[in-house]
Amino acid sequence: MIIELEKECSIEAVSRLMGLSWDDGWGVMDRAVRRGLGRKERRLPERIGVDEKSFARRHKYETLIYDLDRRCVEYVADGRTEESLAEYYLQFKKKELKQLKVVAMDMWEAYIGATKAHVPKADRKIVFDKFHVVQYVTKAVDKVRKAENAELAGQGFDWLKNTKWLWLANEENIPEWRREEFDDLKKKDLKVGRAWSIKENLRNFWNCATKTEAKKFFDKWYWWATHSRLKPVIEAAKTLKNHLENILTYFDHHVTNALGESINSKIEKIKKTACGYRNRDHYKTAIYFHCGGLDLYPKVNL
């Protein structure tokens, strides 16, 4: 019963409901996770996702490895260094790592380095995730907006005031009540409008039918982006060009790290329910408890 309650409520709330101390309530969760990890089958999933998740201020991170088929967190490692991901790979023998088919990740050099160092034929297996690829250009759009907003404000225009989330959103996600406002902004021939159009056009890359078609699409998009006269957009485009080989591997595997984004959202809710975590081990335990797909329950002898 306590395990069921802890899936829905904070430790504090469960402890009040059940008349337990906080330590007793936490002990139930901790033992459940250790029980689940002890029962867990030793196996390397064929398709994994790799992402980072902050657990405290001052840039403290955990590396999360997801099983993309079972849709759960497979492993949590401290930090987001090359050694963090290598810690996971080193559990397995080389012949086991050969069976790994896909590693979906962002373009973080530490994760790339660890995967290439430990996974045979990693160049064919790494897929840079669609969300993170588009995010590079989205951040460039925001840099253009900030610079142009400052420039316009100096001229007495407040056209871009309170419009940040309009430019960051995908077109279909613009709120209906702001669509007319956004359409008017796009007609003003703003620099951020051009940057946003370049970002939106990139999303069509993943609709291509083949890798060859996608390569041709990217070449045209890259020419447009690098001739935009928008420095942040040009820099983002060059970053994608440097990593194009493993962006194109999407068309070999058709895998994204969308599961990671979904689990990250769930972890954020867990953090808010607990009012944050200062203890790294507690944070990892909570992730395994809520997202690890573990068999948490004690066996009952009837």
TORGUTI-565593 format. One record per residue (C-alpha): residue number from 1; residue in one letter; x negated, y, z. Coordinates in steps of 0.001 Angstrom, whole numbers, plus 500000, padded with zeros to 6 digits. Layout:
BEGIN
r n = NUM; res = a; c1 = X; c2 = Y; c3 = Z
...
// end
This chain:
BEGIN
r n = 1; res = m; c1 = 500000; c2 = 500000; c3 = 500000
r n = 2; res = i; c1 = 497172; c2 = 502411; c3 = 500855
r n = 3; res = i; c1 = 495482; c2 = 501723; c3 = 497516
r n = 4; res = e; c1 = 498746; c2 = 502432; c3 = 495703
r n = 5; res = l; c1 = 499179; c2 = 505711; c3 = 497600
r n = 6; res = e; c1 = 495578; c2 = 506761; c3 = 496937
r n = 7; res = k; c1 = 496189; c2 = 506413; c3 = 493223
r n = 8; res = e; c1 = 498798; c2 = 509163; c3 = 493531
r n = 9; res = c; c1 = 497727; c2 = 511362; c3 = 496458
r n = 10; res = s; c1 = 494636; c2 = 512844; c3 = 498031
r n = 11; res = i; c1 = 492840; c2 = 511001; c3 = 500842
r n = 12; res = e; c1 = 494033; c2 = 513713; c3 = 503257
r n = 13; res = a; c1 = 497669; c2 = 513190; c3 = 502277
r n = 14; res = v; c1 = 497458; c2 = 509395; c3 = 502474
r n = 15; res = s; c1 = 495754; c2 = 509591; c3 = 505865
r n = 16; res = r; c1 = 498569; c2 = 511791; c3 = 507210
r n = 17; res = l; c1 = 501265; c2 = 509519; c3 = 505795
r n = 18; res = m; c1 = 499684; c2 = 506333; c3 = 507160
r n = 19; res = g; c1 = 498400; c2 = 507697; c3 = 510472
r n = 20; res = l; c1 = 494749; c2 = 507113; c3 = 509552
r n = 21; res = s; c1 = 491608; c2 = 509140; c3 = 509991
r n = 22; res = w; c1 = 490025; c2 = 510562; c3 = 506822
r n = 23; res = d; c1 = 487145; c2 = 508095; c3 = 507205
r n = 24; res = d; c1 = 489562; c2 = 505167; c3 = 507396
r n = 25; res = g; c1 = 491417; c2 = 506376; c3 = 504299
r n = 26; res = w; c1 = 488193; c2 = 506863; c3 = 502368
r n = 27; res = g; c1 = 486930; c2 = 503471; c3 = 503557
r n = 28; res = v; c1 = 489894; c2 = 501764; c3 = 501844
r n = 29; res = m; c1 = 489011; c2 = 503453; c3 = 498524
r n = 30; res = d; c1 = 485303; c2 = 502738; c3 = 498897
r n = 31; res = r; c1 = 485852; c2 = 499053; c3 = 499670
r n = 32; res = a; c1 = 488338; c2 = 498746; c3 = 496801
r n = 33; res = v; c1 = 485777; c2 = 500090; c3 = 494327
r n = 34; res = r; c1 = 482979; c2 = 497895; c3 = 495659
r n = 35; res = r; c1 = 485360; c2 = 494933; c3 = 495447
r n = 36; res = g; c1 = 486282; c2 = 495839; c3 = 491872
r n = 37; res = l; c1 = 482690; c2 = 496344; c3 = 490751
r n = 38; res = g; c1 = 481732; c2 = 493028; c3 = 492339
r n = 39; res = r; c1 = 484419; c2 = 491218; c3 = 490342
r n = 40; res = k; c1 = 483637; c2 = 493026; c3 = 487111
r n = 41; res = e; c1 = 482443; c2 = 490868; c3 = 484243
r n = 42; res = r; c1 = 478918; c2 = 491649; c3 = 483073
r n = 43; res = r; c1 = 479429; c2 = 492639; c3 = 479442
r n = 44; res = l; c1 = 478387; c2 = 495258; c3 = 476937
r n = 45; res = p; c1 = 481360; c2 = 496732; c3 = 475056
r n = 46; res = e; c1 = 481083; c2 = 496812; c3 = 471273
r n = 47; res = r; c1 = 482121; c2 = 500472; c3 = 471121
r n = 48; res = i; c1 = 481186; c2 = 503011; c3 = 473766
r n = 49; res = g; c1 = 481552; c2 = 506748; c3 = 474227
r n = 50; res = v; c1 = 479067; c2 = 508898; c3 = 476141
r n = 51; res = d; c1 = 479885; c2 = 512239; c3 = 477741
r n = 52; res = e; c1 = 478928; c2 = 514436; c3 = 480662
r n = 53; res = k; c1 = 481064; c2 = 515708; c3 = 483501
r n = 54; res = s; c1 = 480178; c2 = 518357; c3 = 486079
r n = 55; res = f; c1 = 481051; c2 = 517636; c3 = 489678
r n = 56; res = a; c1 = 479797; c2 = 520777; c3 = 491404
r n = 57; res = r; c1 = 478482; c2 = 524238; c3 = 490705
r n = 58; res = r; c1 = 474896; c2 = 524977; c3 = 489718
r n = 59; res = h; c1 = 475015; c2 = 522647; c3 = 486741
r n = 60; res = k; c1 = 475249; c2 = 519310; c3 = 488543
r n = 61; res = y; c1 = 476391; c2 = 516597; c3 = 486119
r n = 62; res = e; c1 = 477187; c2 = 512931; c3 = 485833
r n = 63; res = t; c1 = 476837; c2 = 510898; c3 = 482644
r n = 64; res = l; c1 = 479948; c2 = 508846; c3 = 481866
r n = 65; res = i; c1 = 479936; c2 = 505809; c3 = 479588
r n = 66; res = y; c1 = 483379; c2 = 504785; c3 = 478291
r n = 67; res = d; c1 = 484577; c2 = 501492; c3 = 476901
r n = 68; res = l; c1 = 486495; c2 = 502790; c3 = 473888
r n = 69; res = d; c1 = 488448; c2 = 499547; c3 = 473427
r n = 70; res = r; c1 = 489444; c2 = 498903; c3 = 477034
r n = 71; res = r; c1 = 489975; c2 = 502647; c3 = 477523
r n = 72; res = c; c1 = 488172; c2 = 503016; c3 = 480833
r n = 73; res = v; c1 = 484968; c2 = 504316; c3 = 482414
r n = 74; res = e; c1 = 482346; c2 = 501623; c3 = 482124
r n = 75; res = y; c1 = 479468; c2 = 503264; c3 = 484012
r n = 76; res = v; c1 = 478587; c2 = 506474; c3 = 485864
r n = 77; res = a; c1 = 474955; c2 = 507668; c3 = 486029
r n = 78; res = d; c1 = 473477; c2 = 510630; c3 = 487890
r n = 79; res = g; c1 = 472496; c2 = 513668; c3 = 485804
r n = 80; res = r; c1 = 472618; c2 = 514107; c3 = 482035
r n = 81; res = t; c1 = 469025; c2 = 513348; c3 = 481129
r n = 82; res = e; c1 = 467608; c2 = 510752; c3 = 478768
r n = 83; res = e; c1 = 466886; c2 = 508600; c3 = 481821
r n = 84; res = s; c1 = 470541; c2 = 508838; c3 = 482897
r n = 85; res = l; c1 = 471801; c2 = 507057; c3 = 479779
r n = 86; res = a; c1 = 468758; c2 = 504773; c3 = 479615
r n = 87; res = e; c1 = 469740; c2 = 503518; c3 = 483087
r n = 88; res = y; c1 = 472865; c2 = 502021; c3 = 481513
r n = 89; res = y; c1 = 471113; c2 = 500491; c3 = 478500
r n = 90; res = l; c1 = 468373; c2 = 498911; c3 = 480633
r n = 91; res = q; c1 = 470923; c2 = 496594; c3 = 482249
r n = 92; res = f; c1 = 471049; c2 = 494654; c3 = 478990
r n = 93; res = k; c1 = 468597; c2 = 492637; c3 = 476953
r n = 94; res = k; c1 = 467614; c2 = 493680; c3 = 473442
r n = 95; res = k; c1 = 469673; c2 = 490908; c3 = 471860
r n = 96; res = e; c1 = 472737; c2 = 492120; c3 = 473791
r n = 97; res = l; c1 = 472179; c2 = 495721; c3 = 472693
r n = 98; res = k; c1 = 472102; c2 = 494508; c3 = 469078
r n = 99; res = q; c1 = 475784; c2 = 493645; c3 = 469459
r n = 100; res = l; c1 = 476651; c2 = 497275; c3 = 470210
r n = 101; res = k; c1 = 478422; c2 = 498659; c3 = 467133
r n = 102; res = v; c1 = 479249; c2 = 502300; c3 = 467918
r n = 103; res = v; c1 = 478039; c2 = 505001; c3 = 470318
r n = 104; res = a; c1 = 480244; c2 = 508115; c3 = 470118
r n = 105; res = m; c1 = 478656; c2 = 511196; c3 = 471717
r n = 106; res = d; c1 = 478015; c2 = 514895; c3 = 471393
r n = 107; res = m; c1 = 474790; c2 = 516300; c3 = 469929
r n = 108; res = w; c1 = 472924; c2 = 516339; c3 = 473245
r n = 109; res = e; c1 = 469293; c2 = 515492; c3 = 472487
r n = 110; res = a; c1 = 468809; c2 = 513527; c3 = 475706
r n = 111; res = y; c1 = 471609; c2 = 511099; c3 = 474793
r n = 112; res = i; c1 = 470358; c2 = 510816; c3 = 471221
r n = 113; res = g; c1 = 466841; c2 = 510041; c3 = 472450
r n = 114; res = a; c1 = 467966; c2 = 507385; c3 = 474930
r n = 115; res = t; c1 = 470153; c2 = 505647; c3 = 472355
r n = 116; res = k; c1 = 467451; c2 = 505629; c3 = 469680
r n = 117; res = a; c1 = 464911; c2 = 504328; c3 = 472196
r n = 118; res = h; c1 = 467020; c2 = 501400; c3 = 473397
r n = 119; res = v; c1 = 469701; c2 = 500483; c3 = 470830
r n = 120; res = p; c1 = 468524; c2 = 498641; c3 = 467684
r n = 121; res = k; c1 = 469503; c2 = 500440; c3 = 464435
r n = 122; res = a; c1 = 470873; c2 = 503331; c3 = 466475
r n = 123; res = d; c1 = 470843; c2 = 505656; c3 = 463447
r n = 124; res = r; c1 = 473713; c2 = 503661; c3 = 461955
r n = 125; res = k; c1 = 475647; c2 = 503424; c3 = 465223
r n = 126; res = i; c1 = 475585; c2 = 506966; c3 = 466632
r n = 127; res = v; c1 = 478703; c2 = 508976; c3 = 465753
r n = 128; res = f; c1 = 478756; c2 = 512627; c3 = 466719
r n = 129; res = d; c1 = 482213; c2 = 513243; c3 = 468055
r n = 130; res = k; c1 = 484662; c2 = 515365; c3 = 466072
r n = 131; res = f; c1 = 485702; c2 = 517425; c3 = 469104
r n = 132; res = h; c1 = 482142; c2 = 518436; c3 = 469941
r n = 133; res = v; c1 = 481246; c2 = 519160; c3 = 466306
r n = 134; res = v; c1 = 484161; c2 = 521585; c3 = 465945
r n = 135; res = q; c1 = 483381; c2 = 522994; c3 = 469386
r n = 136; res = y; c1 = 480004; c2 = 524264; c3 = 468128
r n = 137; res = v; c1 = 481764; c2 = 526403; c3 = 465543
r n = 138; res = t; c1 = 484532; c2 = 527402; c3 = 467976
r n = 139; res = k; c1 = 481908; c2 = 528811; c3 = 470350
r n = 140; res = a; c1 = 480459; c2 = 530749; c3 = 467404
r n = 141; res = v; c1 = 483916; c2 = 532209; c3 = 466704
r n = 142; res = d; c1 = 484105; c2 = 533416; c3 = 470296
r n = 143; res = k; c1 = 480683; c2 = 535075; c3 = 470033
r n = 144; res = v; c1 = 481843; c2 = 536909; c3 = 466908
r n = 145; res = r; c1 = 485028; c2 = 537986; c3 = 468724
r n = 146; res = k; c1 = 483130; c2 = 539341; c3 = 471724
r n = 147; res = a; c1 = 480728; c2 = 541376; c3 = 469581
r n = 148; res = e; c1 = 483485; c2 = 542738; c3 = 467360
r n = 149; res = n; c1 = 485723; c2 = 543563; c3 = 470318
r n = 150; res = a; c1 = 482924; c2 = 545665; c3 = 471852
r n = 151; res = e; c1 = 482369; c2 = 547379; c3 = 468504
r n = 152; res = l; c1 = 486078; c2 = 548151; c3 = 468025
r n = 153; res = a; c1 = 486517; c2 = 549296; c3 = 471626
r n = 154; res = g; c1 = 483751; c2 = 551834; c3 = 471038
r n = 155; res = q; c1 = 485809; c2 = 553190; c3 = 468144
r n = 156; res = g; c1 = 488971; c2 = 553376; c3 = 470263
r n = 157; res = f; c1 = 490700; c2 = 550245; c3 = 468921
r n = 158; res = d; c1 = 492001; c2 = 547492; c3 = 471234
r n = 159; res = w; c1 = 493136; c2 = 545070; c3 = 468536
r n = 160; res = l; c1 = 491192; c2 = 542153; c3 = 470025
r n = 161; res = k; c1 = 492072; c2 = 542755; c3 = 473668
r n = 162; res = n; c1 = 493548; c2 = 539613; c3 = 475292
r n = 163; res = t; c1 = 493232; c2 = 537590; c3 = 472055
r n = 164; res = k; c1 = 490474; c2 = 535168; c3 = 473081
r n = 165; res = w; c1 = 492668; c2 = 532069; c3 = 473231
r n = 166; res = l; c1 = 494328; c2 = 532837; c3 = 469905
r n = 167; res = w; c1 = 490986; c2 = 532546; c3 = 468111
r n = 168; res = l; c1 = 489919; c2 = 529483; c3 = 470086
r n = 169; res = a; c1 = 493150; c2 = 527592; c3 = 469371
r n = 170; res = n; c1 = 493808; c2 = 525387; c3 = 466384
r n = 171; res = e; c1 = 496314; c2 = 526963; c3 = 464005
r n = 172; res = e; c1 = 499158; c2 = 524582; c3 = 464889
r n = 173; res = n; c1 = 498694; c2 = 525370; c3 = 468590
r n = 174; res = i; c1 = 499259; c2 = 529121; c3 = 468337
r n = 175; res = p; c1 = 502251; c2 = 529880; c3 = 470638
r n = 176; res = e; c1 = 505352; c2 = 530765; c3 = 468663
r n = 177; res = w; c1 = 505835; c2 = 533990; c3 = 470608
r n = 178; res = r; c1 = 502355; c2 = 535197; c3 = 469527
r n = 179; res = r; c1 = 502373; c2 = 533941; c3 = 465948
r n = 180; res = e; c1 = 503533; c2 = 537233; c3 = 464436
r n = 181; res = e; c1 = 500870; c2 = 539100; c3 = 466414
r n = 182; res = f; c1 = 498213; c2 = 536653; c3 = 465218
r n = 183; res = d; c1 = 499352; c2 = 536894; c3 = 461593
r n = 184; res = d; c1 = 499008; c2 = 540679; c3 = 461808
r n = 185; res = l; c1 = 495473; c2 = 540335; c3 = 463197
r n = 186; res = k; c1 = 494474; c2 = 538020; c3 = 460349
r n = 187; res = k; c1 = 495580; c2 = 540652; c3 = 457831
r n = 188; res = k; c1 = 493135; c2 = 543216; c3 = 459240
r n = 189; res = d; c1 = 490085; c2 = 541627; c3 = 457565
r n = 190; res = l; c1 = 488254; c2 = 541263; c3 = 460869
r n = 191; res = k; c1 = 484944; c2 = 539446; c3 = 461212
r n = 192; res = v; c1 = 486485; c2 = 537123; c3 = 463786
r n = 193; res = g; c1 = 489255; c2 = 536348; c3 = 461300
r n = 194; res = r; c1 = 486655; c2 = 535143; c3 = 458803
r n = 195; res = a; c1 = 484892; c2 = 533117; c3 = 461487
r n = 196; res = w; c1 = 488193; c2 = 531536; c3 = 462552
r n = 197; res = s; c1 = 489019; c2 = 530584; c3 = 458940
r n = 198; res = i; c1 = 485627; c2 = 528874; c3 = 458603
r n = 199; res = k; c1 = 486265; c2 = 526948; c3 = 461820
r n = 200; res = e; c1 = 489754; c2 = 525904; c3 = 460759
r n = 201; res = n; c1 = 488526; c2 = 524779; c3 = 457341
r n = 202; res = l; c1 = 485906; c2 = 522517; c3 = 458942
r n = 203; res = r; c1 = 488675; c2 = 520473; c3 = 460569
r n = 204; res = n; c1 = 489636; c2 = 519203; c3 = 457093
r n = 205; res = f; c1 = 486269; c2 = 517411; c3 = 456912
r n = 206; res = w; c1 = 487683; c2 = 514427; c3 = 458847
r n = 207; res = n; c1 = 490579; c2 = 514098; c3 = 456401
r n = 208; res = c; c1 = 488233; c2 = 513096; c3 = 453590
r n = 209; res = a; c1 = 488788; c2 = 509586; c3 = 452242
r n = 210; res = t; c1 = 485138; c2 = 508548; c3 = 451866
r n = 211; res = k; c1 = 481679; c2 = 509472; c3 = 453091
r n = 212; res = t; c1 = 480763; c2 = 510724; c3 = 449610
r n = 213; res = e; c1 = 483801; c2 = 513013; c3 = 449515
r n = 214; res = a; c1 = 482997; c2 = 514240; c3 = 453041
r n = 215; res = k; c1 = 479404; c2 = 515052; c3 = 452045
r n = 216; res = k; c1 = 480622; c2 = 517147; c3 = 449095
r n = 217; res = f; c1 = 483146; c2 = 518897; c3 = 451341
r n = 218; res = f; c1 = 480476; c2 = 519705; c3 = 453918
r n = 219; res = d; c1 = 478096; c2 = 521109; c3 = 451303
r n = 220; res = k; c1 = 480777; c2 = 523565; c3 = 450132
r n = 221; res = w; c1 = 481721; c2 = 524444; c3 = 453693
r n = 222; res = y; c1 = 478055; c2 = 524957; c3 = 454619
r n = 223; res = w; c1 = 477518; c2 = 527354; c3 = 451707
r n = 224; res = w; c1 = 480556; c2 = 529366; c3 = 452845
r n = 225; res = a; c1 = 479462; c2 = 529411; c3 = 456501
r n = 226; res = t; c1 = 475849; c2 = 530372; c3 = 455780
r n = 227; res = h; c1 = 476913; c2 = 533163; c3 = 453412
r n = 228; res = s; c1 = 479423; c2 = 534611; c3 = 455889
r n = 229; res = r; c1 = 476991; c2 = 537229; c3 = 457237
r n = 230; res = l; c1 = 478100; c2 = 536161; c3 = 460715
r n = 231; res = k; c1 = 474991; c2 = 535170; c3 = 462674
r n = 232; res = p; c1 = 476656; c2 = 532877; c3 = 465279
r n = 233; res = v; c1 = 478515; c2 = 531014; c3 = 462497
r n = 234; res = i; c1 = 475344; c2 = 530640; c3 = 460441
r n = 235; res = e; c1 = 473462; c2 = 529237; c3 = 463442
r n = 236; res = a; c1 = 476257; c2 = 526764; c3 = 464207
r n = 237; res = a; c1 = 476392; c2 = 525633; c3 = 460575
r n = 238; res = k; c1 = 472635; c2 = 525000; c3 = 460544
r n = 239; res = t; c1 = 472934; c2 = 522938; c3 = 463736
r n = 240; res = l; c1 = 475576; c2 = 520756; c3 = 462089
r n = 241; res = k; c1 = 473465; c2 = 520436; c3 = 458946
r n = 242; res = n; c1 = 470548; c2 = 519159; c3 = 461039
r n = 243; res = h; c1 = 472799; c2 = 516466; c3 = 462516
r n = 244; res = l; c1 = 474848; c2 = 515705; c3 = 459412
r n = 245; res = e; c1 = 473699; c2 = 512087; c3 = 459045
r n = 246; res = n; c1 = 475405; c2 = 511083; c3 = 462288
r n = 247; res = i; c1 = 478431; c2 = 513269; c3 = 461692
r n = 248; res = l; c1 = 478976; c2 = 511346; c3 = 458456
r n = 249; res = t; c1 = 478770; c2 = 507987; c3 = 460279
r n = 250; res = y; c1 = 482349; c2 = 508711; c3 = 461344
r n = 251; res = f; c1 = 483369; c2 = 507417; c3 = 457900
r n = 252; res = d; c1 = 481654; c2 = 504078; c3 = 458629
r n = 253; res = h; c1 = 483329; c2 = 503556; c3 = 461997
r n = 254; res = h; c1 = 486309; c2 = 505969; c3 = 462217
r n = 255; res = v; c1 = 485706; c2 = 506491; c3 = 465918
r n = 256; res = t; c1 = 486002; c2 = 509646; c3 = 468009
r n = 257; res = n; c1 = 485433; c2 = 510306; c3 = 471697
r n = 258; res = a; c1 = 489038; c2 = 511431; c3 = 472203
r n = 259; res = l; c1 = 489310; c2 = 508871; c3 = 475019
r n = 260; res = g; c1 = 486517; c2 = 510719; c3 = 476811
r n = 261; res = e; c1 = 488399; c2 = 513995; c3 = 476595
r n = 262; res = s; c1 = 491523; c2 = 512290; c3 = 477938
r n = 263; res = i; c1 = 489641; c2 = 510756; c3 = 480866
r n = 264; res = n; c1 = 487851; c2 = 514064; c3 = 481521
r n = 265; res = s; c1 = 491266; c2 = 515711; c3 = 481900
r n = 266; res = k; c1 = 492270; c2 = 513029; c3 = 484389
r n = 267; res = i; c1 = 489030; c2 = 513528; c3 = 486335
r n = 268; res = e; c1 = 489696; c2 = 517274; c3 = 486482
r n = 269; res = k; c1 = 493075; c2 = 516547; c3 = 488091
r n = 270; res = i; c1 = 491375; c2 = 514206; c3 = 490575
r n = 271; res = k; c1 = 488878; c2 = 516954; c3 = 491479
r n = 272; res = k; c1 = 491661; c2 = 519486; c3 = 492018
r n = 273; res = t; c1 = 493657; c2 = 517057; c3 = 494156
r n = 274; res = a; c1 = 490571; c2 = 516500; c3 = 496322
r n = 275; res = c; c1 = 489698; c2 = 520241; c3 = 496272
r n = 276; res = g; c1 = 486375; c2 = 519341; c3 = 494673
r n = 277; res = y; c1 = 483510; c2 = 517018; c3 = 495636
r n = 278; res = r; c1 = 480264; c2 = 517991; c3 = 497323
r n = 279; res = n; c1 = 479079; c2 = 514409; c3 = 497691
r n = 280; res = r; c1 = 477895; c2 = 512790; c3 = 494438
r n = 281; res = d; c1 = 478583; c2 = 509246; c3 = 495654
r n = 282; res = h; c1 = 482147; c2 = 510131; c3 = 496641
r n = 283; res = y; c1 = 482690; c2 = 511645; c3 = 493205
r n = 284; res = k; c1 = 481451; c2 = 508489; c3 = 491471
r n = 285; res = t; c1 = 483621; c2 = 506297; c3 = 493698
r n = 286; res = a; c1 = 486703; c2 = 508371; c3 = 492831
r n = 287; res = i; c1 = 485963; c2 = 508068; c3 = 489093
r n = 288; res = y; c1 = 485634; c2 = 504290; c3 = 489312
r n = 289; res = f; c1 = 488776; c2 = 504056; c3 = 491465
r n = 290; res = h; c1 = 491007; c2 = 506074; c3 = 489137
r n = 291; res = c; c1 = 489398; c2 = 505478; c3 = 485717
r n = 292; res = g; c1 = 487279; c2 = 502325; c3 = 485950
r n = 293; res = g; c1 = 489929; c2 = 499748; c3 = 485050
r n = 294; res = l; c1 = 488847; c2 = 497677; c3 = 488067
r n = 295; res = d; c1 = 490644; c2 = 494948; c3 = 490000
r n = 296; res = l; c1 = 490871; c2 = 496878; c3 = 493272
r n = 297; res = y; c1 = 493170; c2 = 494758; c3 = 495403
r n = 298; res = p; c1 = 492184; c2 = 492272; c3 = 498134
r n = 299; res = k; c1 = 493196; c2 = 488688; c3 = 497557
r n = 300; res = v; c1 = 495993; c2 = 487570; c3 = 499828
r n = 301; res = n; c1 = 496048; c2 = 483950; c3 = 500962
r n = 302; res = l; c1 = 499643; c2 = 482774; c3 = 501287
// end
